[in-house]
Amino acid sequence: MKPISILIVTLGSLGILSVLGGSYWLHEGVAPKPSPKATPPPPSTFFHESQEPAPSAAQIAPEAARHNDLLALEIERALVSRDSMQRETAFTYLLPELLQGEPARVVAMFDRQEPGEARDTLRSEIARLWITKDRDAAIEWLRSLDAPEQRAGAGVAVDSLAASAPAQAIQLADQFGIGRDDGYLEHLVQIWATENLDDAERWIATQPEGPKTEQLRARIELVREQQKAARG
């Protein structure tokens, strides 16, 4: 028999066997069993066994105290440093955090400073930051200072509020008796009216009649006339 004929016969035989095999499985009602899938571990294996217990209050308190110790140390180092980057980091990041978490420590730090540049700088930074975070506490602290430092600190606090809350800045200035005799508040109101005339007009309408109010009202009216002229 020729090779080609042998190959044809062989393939035909294999086909017949496949058909017969399939008929057998169908006839007997038996199917090959699928391979079992891997069983994943129970959820507790993933989520519970690897979790560490949450720290207790007794554990957190010492860590927080040590953290605040480090903050205070770095701020005091920055006060005596001539490195502008070190000072900027201390006053931009460290002092606000300590003031938020432990303001009494910040006040005690200020009280320890001798008269001079470091004390003046710390006073200004405390006033600038604290007045926007806790106005009542900042005012109470400012009132505890002697007259020159109180006036200087209040001036910084008013400046800090002026851009975002001009009405509060004016009120604060009046509380400490600053800004009326040097034209500061008139200038502040004029800038406010230039940036937001409607807000400034609504505010001045609520103020009591008197010379102090009229000085500020005149600045708002000046801005109104300027804007009207500019529109033609």
C-alpha positions in Angstrom: 0.0 0.0 0.0 1.2 3.5 -0.8 2.2 5.9 2.0 -0.6 8.3 1.1 -3.2 5.6 1.3 -1.8 4.5 4.7 -2.1 8.1 6.0 -5.7 8.4 4.8 -6.7 5.1 6.5 -5.0 6.1 9.8 -6.8 9.4 10.0 -10.1 7.8 9.2 -9.6 5.3 11.9 -8.9 8.0 14.5 -12.0 9.9 13.5 -14.1 6.7 13.9 -12.6 6.2 17.4 -13.4 9.8 18.4 -17.1 9.4 17.3 -17.4 6.1 19.2 -15.8 7.6 22.3 -18.2 10.5 22.3 -21.1 8.1 21.8 -20.0 6.1 24.8 -19.9 9.2 27.1 -23.3 10.3 26.0 -24.8 6.8 26.3 -23.4 6.2 29.8 -24.3 9.7 31.0 -20.7 10.3 32.2 -18.9 13.5 31.7 -15.3 14.3 32.6 -15.0 16.1 35.9 -13.7 19.7 35.8 -10.5 20.4 37.7 -11.2 21.9 41.1 -10.5 25.6 41.6 -8.2 26.9 44.3 -10.1 27.9 47.4 -9.2 31.5 48.5 -8.4 31.9 52.2 -11.2 33.3 54.4 -11.6 37.1 54.6 -10.2 37.1 58.1 -6.9 36.0 56.7 -6.8 39.2 54.6 -8.2 41.8 56.9 -8.1 40.8 60.5 -4.9 38.9 61.1 -2.7 41.7 59.6 -4.2 44.6 61.4 -2.4 46.1 64.3 -4.5 47.4 67.3 -5.2 51.1 67.3 -3.0 53.1 69.7 -4.6 54.0 73.0 -5.0 57.5 74.3 -2.3 56.8 76.9 0.1 56.0 74.0 -0.9 58.9 71.8 -0.5 61.6 74.5 3.3 61.1 75.1 3.9 61.0 71.3 2.0 64.3 70.8 3.9 65.9 73.7 7.3 64.9 72.1 6.1 66.1 68.8 5.2 69.5 70.2 8.6 69.6 72.0 10.3 69.2 68.7 8.2 71.9 67.1 8.9 74.4 69.9 12.7 73.6 69.7 12.8 74.2 65.9 10.9 77.4 66.2 13.2 78.8 68.9 16.2 77.8 66.8 14.8 79.6 63.8 14.3 82.8 66.0 18.0 83.0 66.6 19.0 81.8 63.1 20.1 84.1 60.2 19.0 81.4 57.7 15.9 82.9 56.0 14.8 79.4 54.7 14.9 78.0 58.2 12.8 80.9 59.5 10.3 80.7 56.6 9.8 77.0 57.3 9.3 77.6 61.0 6.8 80.4 60.6 4.9 78.9 57.6 4.6 75.3 58.9 5.8 74.7 62.4 4.3 77.7 64.3 0.8 77.3 62.9 0.8 73.7 63.9 2.0 74.4 67.4 -0.4 77.3 67.7 -3.3 75.0 66.7 -2.3 72.2 69.0 -0.9 73.9 72.0 -1.3 77.7 72.0 -0.3 78.0 75.7 3.2 76.7 74.8 3.5 79.4 72.1 2.6 82.1 74.5 5.1 80.8 77.1 7.8 80.8 74.3 7.0 84.4 73.6 7.2 85.4 77.2 10.6 83.9 77.5 12.0 86.0 74.7 14.1 89.0 75.8 13.3 92.4 74.2 14.8 92.6 70.7 14.4 91.3 67.2 13.5 87.7 68.0 10.7 88.8 70.4 9.4 91.3 67.9 9.4 88.8 65.1 7.6 86.1 67.2 5.0 88.6 68.4 4.2 89.6 64.8 4.0 86.0 63.6 1.7 85.0 66.5 -0.6 88.0 65.8 -0.6 87.4 62.1 -1.6 83.7 62.4 -3.7 83.6 65.5 -6.1 86.3 64.6 -7.3 84.3 61.5 -7.5 81.0 63.4 -9.0 82.0 66.8 -9.9 85.7 66.9 -11.1 85.7 70.5 -8.0 84.0 71.9 -5.7 86.3 69.8 -7.5 89.4 71.1 -7.2 88.1 74.7 -3.5 87.6 74.2 -3.0 91.0 72.6 -4.7 92.6 75.6 -2.3 91.0 77.9 0.7 92.8 76.3 2.0 96.2 77.5 0.9 99.2 75.5 3.7 99.4 72.9 3.7 95.7 72.1 -0.1 95.6 72.1 -0.3 98.4 69.6 2.3 96.7 67.4 0.7 93.3 67.6 -2.7 94.7 66.9 -1.5 96.5 63.8 -0.1 93.2 62.4 -3.4 91.5 63.2 -5.4 94.2 61.4 -3.2 93.9 58.4 -3.7 90.1 58.4 -7.5 90.5 58.4 -7.6 93.4 55.9 -7.4 91.4 52.7 -9.9 88.6 53.5 -12.2 90.3 56.1 -12.0 94.1 55.9 -15.0 94.7 58.1 -13.5 92.6 60.9 -10.2 94.4 60.4 -11.9 97.8 60.9 -13.7 96.5 64.0 -10.4 95.1 65.4 -8.6 98.4 64.7 -11.3 100.3 66.6 -11.0 97.9 69.5 -7.4 98.8 70.0 -7.6 102.4 68.9 -5.4 102.3 65.9 -5.8 103.3 62.2 -8.0 106.4 62.7 -5.4 109.0 63.3 -3.0 108.1 60.5 -5.5 107.5 57.7 -4.9 103.7 57.7 -8.6 102.8 57.9 -9.6 105.3 55.2 -7.0 103.7 52.9 -8.3 100.2 53.8 -11.9 101.2 53.0 -10.9 102.8 49.7 -9.1 99.6 48.6 -12.0 97.5 49.7 -14.5 99.7 47.7 -12.2 99.5 44.7 -12.2 95.7 44.8 -15.8 95.2 45.8 -17.9 98.3 45.9 -21.2 96.6 46.6 -19.9 94.9 49.8 -18.3 98.2 51.0 -21.6 100.1 50.4 -23.6 97.5 52.3 -21.2 97.6 55.2 -21.1 101.4 55.5 -24.9 101.5 55.5 -24.9 99.6 58.8 -22.5 101.9 60.5 -23.6 104.5 63.1 -23.7 108.1 62.0 -20.8 110.3 63.1 -17.5 111.8 62.0 -15.6 108.5 61.9 -18.2 106.9 59.7 -18.4 109.9 57.4 -14.6 109.8 56.8 -14.9 106.2 55.6 -18.1 106.9 53.7 -16.4 109.7 51.8 -13.8 107.2 50.5 -16.4 104.8 49.3 -18.3 107.6 47.5 -15.0 108.7 45.9 -14.5 105.2 44.5 -18.2 105.1 43.3 -17.7 108.4 41.4 -14.4 107.2 39.9 -16.0 104.0 38.6 -19.0 105.9 37.2 -16.7 108.2 35.3 -14.7 105.3 34.0 -17.9 103.8 32.6 -18.7 107.1 30.8 
